[in-house]
Amino acid sequence: MKYILLLIFISITSLSYADIKVAVAANVSYAIDDLIKEFNKTNPKTKVTITLGSSGKLTAQISNGAPYDLFMSANMKYPNKLYEKKLTSSKPAVYAQGSLALFSIKNLDFSKGIELLKYSEISRIAVANPKTAPYGKAAFEAFKNANLLEDIKSKFVYGESVSQTLSYTVTATDIGVVAKSSLYSPQLTMYKKGINWVEVDSKLYTPIDQGVVMIKNSSEAKAFYDFILSQSAKKIFKNYGYKTE
C-alpha cells in the first residue's frame, strides 16, 4: 500500500512540474540566466534547460530531430529555414537586435574604430565562423564594407561561435570582434568602453535581427515564447546591450 501511495505521489509531482529544453545561440548566454530567473517568477514550476551553441549547429541538430522545445537564434535566417521545412509550431519572431563590438584586454587606440584592425600592432583577430555564426557573417560584412577584408584576413583566428570567439579574444589574440552583449556580463565589467572596447559602426553591417521560434507546441513552451517577446524580457535584453525597438 505504501508503495502504491509513493507511486501516486511521484505521478502527481511529475504532473505539477515541467521541463522545457531551449536551444540558445551563444551570444545570448550572458543574458539567459537573468531571463530564466524573471520567467520563473511567474512560472515557478517550469524548469528551463539550456543548450548553447552556434545558430547553424543548433539548426542542424533540430533538423535531425534534437528534442528542443524552443530555439533562440542569433539571426532570423535559421528559424525561417526551420519554419519553411515545417519543423516548428510557430512563426519566427524577432526578440532583439544584436550589435558587434571590437574588444581587447590590451590598451589599444579604439578611437580608430574598425580601421584599428589593419595596423601592425594587431597580428591576430578573433572572429566567429561566418558559415555557422550570424555574428561572424555580420563581422565579414563589416570588413568588406570598410574595405579591410583583404588586408586583414590572414590575421583571423576563427571561433565556432561568438562565445568561443570571446574566449579567444581574452586568451589567444590581440583583439576580437564579439557580441556587444558579452561585454555587459559580470565577468567583463572591469573592461571599459573606449579603453578596451568600442562598437562597430552599425552602418557597416545588416542589423542582426535575433529570432525565437517554438519547435514543440506545449503550454510551457508557449509561456516561455511569450515571455521572450514581453516587455519584461526586453528590459533584460537592453541591460545586456541589445536593441529592442
TATA-V270266 format. One line per field, one symbol per residue. psi: psi as a letter, one per 40 degrees, with the letter a starting at -180 (. if undefined). burial: I if it has 24 or more other ideal C-beta (glycine too) atoms within 12 Angstrom, else O. Layout:
# TATA-V270266
psi: ???
burial: ???
This chain:
# TATA-V270266
psi: ddddddddddddddddiihihhhhiddeddeddddddddedegeehhhhhhiiidddddddddeehfidihhieaeddddddddefeieiiiiheihiiiihiieihigeeeaddddeidehdhhhiihedehddddddddddddefedddedeehhhididdddddddddeidiihihdddeeideeeehihddeiiihheeeihhghhiiihdihiddddddddddeidddddddddfeiie.
burial: OOOOOOOOOOOOOOOOOIOIIIIIIIIIIIIIOIIIOIIOOOIOOIOIOIIIIIIIIIIOIIIOOOOIIIIIIIIIIIIIIIIOOOIIOIOIIIIIIIIIIIIIIOOIOIOOIIIIIIOOOIOIIIIIIIOIIIIIIIIIIIIOOIOIIOOIOOIIIIIIIIIIIIIIIIOOIIIIIIIIIIIIIOOIOOIOOOOIIIIIOOOIIIOIIIIIIIIIOOOIIIIIIOIIIIOOIIOIIOOIIIOIO
